[in-house]
Amino acid sequence: MNIILIGFMGCGKSTLGIRLSYRMKQPYIDTDKQIEHQEGRSIQEIFDTDGEAYFRSVETGVIEAFIRDGLKDHVISTGGGMPVTKDNIPLLKRLGVVAWLKCKPETVLMRLADDRTRPLLQGDDKADRVRELMEFREPFYRECADVTVEVDNKPIERIMDEIFTKSKGVWKRKKRMRYEQDTYN
């Protein structure tokens, strides 16, 4: 089973993804790193040169390639805005169990206080920008998520336990639904 981690920048998708992949003995993929490798440049350079719309189309292409290639049994962390592209929601759900790592704006601001690599957080009032983006993205995260785990002030082991436990139930339900669709169609 693939587990796909979604959530706002700084919520811990990459860190948690690596740890979860070790625990589950499954390979780990970070879609942002995949895009940087594929494009031969940083996310910041992609945004600066080609803009956000181009970057979002590349994100969609990466997920489509995973599905086309039959990617299985991976832990995948996504860019924070991936679910905002409406076409990505059914693709992510098709790829595996989607876990939303939900956190408060204060957590993001603390974790990203010194980070200068996030294109969408450049400017003077980072706090307002984080709150504005989180509020805008929350409905997309909610629609995309099979599992929601609040990550604020929780040890990483507890977060992994919640993801693993909740994902197993969702995965069994998804397998049953696929079987029923195949049987009755």
N, C-alpha and C positions, 0 to 999 in steps of 0.2 A: 504494500500500500504506500502511495505517496502521501506525505504530509506537507501541505503548503502553508507557510507562515505569512500572514498579511498583518498590516498595522502601520501606524504612523512612524515616520523616521525617528530613530532613537528609542523605540519601544523594546529593542533587544532581539529583533528577528535574526540578525547574523550571528550574534553570540549564542543565542539559544539554539539556532539551527545547527551549529557545529556540535554543541553538546548533545543535542537530541540525536544527531546522526551517530555519534559514538555510542550512545546508550542503546539505540535501536539496531546498531550494526548495519546502517544503510548509508550510502554515499550522500554527500551534501552538495547542493548547488545554490549559489547566490546569483539571482538573475541579473543584478547590477554588475557583478564581476563578469558574468557571461557576456553581457552587452559590451563592457569595456574591452574584453578580449576580442570579441567579434568585430568591433568597430576600430580597434587599435588606438583608442583614445579614452580619456576619462569622461565620466558623466557630465562634469562641469564643462568640458570642451564640447561635448555633444550639444548641451543646452546653449552654450555661447555661439556655436557655429550654425547649428541647424534648427534650434528651438525645441520647445517642449513637445509640440505636436509630432515632430519627427521621432523624438525619443520614445513617445508613447506608442508609435507604430512599430518601432523596433521591439519594444516590450511584448506587444501582441504577437509579433513574429516568433519570438523566442518560445512563448507558451504553445503556439501552434506547432512549432517544430518538435517540442517535447511530446505532444499528443501524437503527431504523425510518426515519430520514431518509436512510439510505444513505451515511453519512459515509465519504469515501474520501480517501486521500493526505494525511493529517494526522499530526502528531506530537502525542501526547496524554500528559500526565503526570497521574497519578492521586494521590489521597490515599493516605497510607501504609497505611491499614487497609482499603482497598477490596477486596483479594482475600480478606480474612477473612470477608466475607459470601459464603458458599458459592455462592449463585446467581450471583454476579458472575464467578466463574472461567470458566464456559463463555461468558458474554456477552463478556468481555474477549478470549478466544481467538477468538470469532467476529468480533469487530471488527477484528482484525489480528494482527500479530506482537507478542507480549508479551515485553519485555526487563526482566529483574530486575536492578536496580542494587544489588548486594550490597556491604555495608560492615560494618566492625567497630564494636562499641559505642563504642570510644574515639574513632573518627572522628565519630560522631554527637554525642557529648558535647562534643567540641572545637567542632564547627560550631554547635551549639545552646546553647553555654554562656550566652549573654546573651539568648536568645530567651524571651520571656514570652507568646508567642501560641499555643503548642501546648497545647490543653486536656488532653491525656493525659499531659503532662509536668509538670503542676503538683504541687507538694508538696515535701517536704524532700529525699528521697534520689533525685535524678534518675538517678544511675548505676544503682541497683538497678532502677528503673522501666524504663529503656532496655533493660537486659539481659533483664528479665522479658518485656517486650513483644516484643523481637526473637526470643527463644526461642519464644514462643507463635506468632508470625506466620510464622516460617521455613517450616514445612511448607506453608502456604497459598501463599507466594511460589513455592516450589519446584514445587508442583502447577500453578500458573498460568503459569509462565514457559516460553516457547519457547526463550529465550536467557538465559543468566546471564553478567553481566560484573561482576567484582570491581573496585571503583572506588577502593579505598584507595590513596593515594599515587601515583595515575596522573594524568598531564596529561589535560585534557579532550579534546584531539585524539585521543589514543590510545583513550580510552573510546569516542568517536564512531566511530573506525575499527572497533573490535571490534563495536559494535552494528550498524553498517552492514553489515559483512562477514557476521556471523553471521545477521543478519535476511534477507539476500538468499537464503541457502540454505534457511532455514525457509519463506520466502514461496514459493519455487519448489515445495517439497514440498507446501505447503498447496494451491497452485493445482492440482497434479497430483491430489491426493486429492479435491478438489472435482470435477474433471473425471471421475475414476473413479467417484465416487458418482453423478453425473448420468448417466453412461453405463450403469451397471449397475443402477440403481434404476428 
